[in-house]
């Protein structure tokens, strides 16, 4: 395996701003382009400042589609908005990714 092949097997996709009904279609296209067979994709959620039901549905769809494609999809660096939405919806365990709680800023 050469370096180009190794690099293409792991992708980090940082998401920023709102993951809401207003941006769901744009994010859907981005996520579906990032997913590929036998590839590991990391969604960095640290820049997500708003997450509504449409955003949650999008993350669920991405996780299910990744499993169907044999693509490892990990959610990382959960922002406070993401953690709150996961807690309110009870979906934190659905995704199966560890959530690191950051200490409150002083």
N, C-alpha and C positions, 0 to 999 in steps of 0.2 A: 504494500500500500504506500503510495507516495504522499507528500505533504498536502497536496491539494485535496486528495480524497479524505485524509484525516480531518482536515478543516471543515469539510462539507458535512461530516457526520455529527457535528455539534453546533447548534445555533443558539445565540442569546438574542432575545427579542425584547427590548425595553418598551414598555407601554407607558405613555404619559398623558396627563390630563384626565378628562372624564371618560369613563367606560359606561356610557349611558345610551338611552334610546336614540339620542341625537347623533351619536357616532358609531352605533353598532354595525351598520353596513360597512363603513370604512374599515373598522377593526376586523370584521369578519373576513373581508378580502385579504387583509394583511396576514391574519392567522392562518388561513387556508393555504396561502402561498408559502408560509414558513414550514408547514407540516409536509413531511415526505416519508416514504417507506424507509424503515431502518435508520432513522435519524433521531438524535436526541435534541429536543428543543426546550430551552429554559425561558419562561416568561418572567421577566423582571417587572414586578408590580409596584416597585418603590415610587414611581412617579404618578401613580393613579390617585387623583384627588377626589374622585366621585365615582361611585359604583351603584347602579340601580338594578332593578329586576332584569332589564334587557342585557346589561353587562354580565350579570350572573348567568343568564341563559347562554350568553356567548361563551363564557368560560366552560360551562358544562358541555356545550356542543364541541368545543375545541378538544376537551379531554376525551369525550366519546369518539370523536373522529380520529384522534391520535391513536387510541387503542385499536380502532378498526384497521388503521394503516400500519400497525406495529411500530409506531413512533412513540418514543418516550417523551412525554410532556410534563415538565415540572414547573410549578409556580413558586417563585422565590421572591424574597425581599418585599413581603407584603406591607403595603402602606397602612396607616391607621384607618383610612376609608375602607380598604379591602377587609381588614380584620373586623371592623364593625359590621360590614355587610355579611360576612361569613358567620359572625356570632348571631346576628338577628335572624338570618335565614336557616341556621343550623347546618350549613353546607360545608363547614370547615373539614369535617372528616370525609366527606364525599371525595374531595380532591386528593386526600392522602399525603399532602406535602407538609413538612414541618413548618410551623408558623413561629417565628422568633419575635417575642414581644420586646420592643425597645423601651428603655426607661424613659419616663417623662422628662422633658427638658426643664431645666431650672430657670 
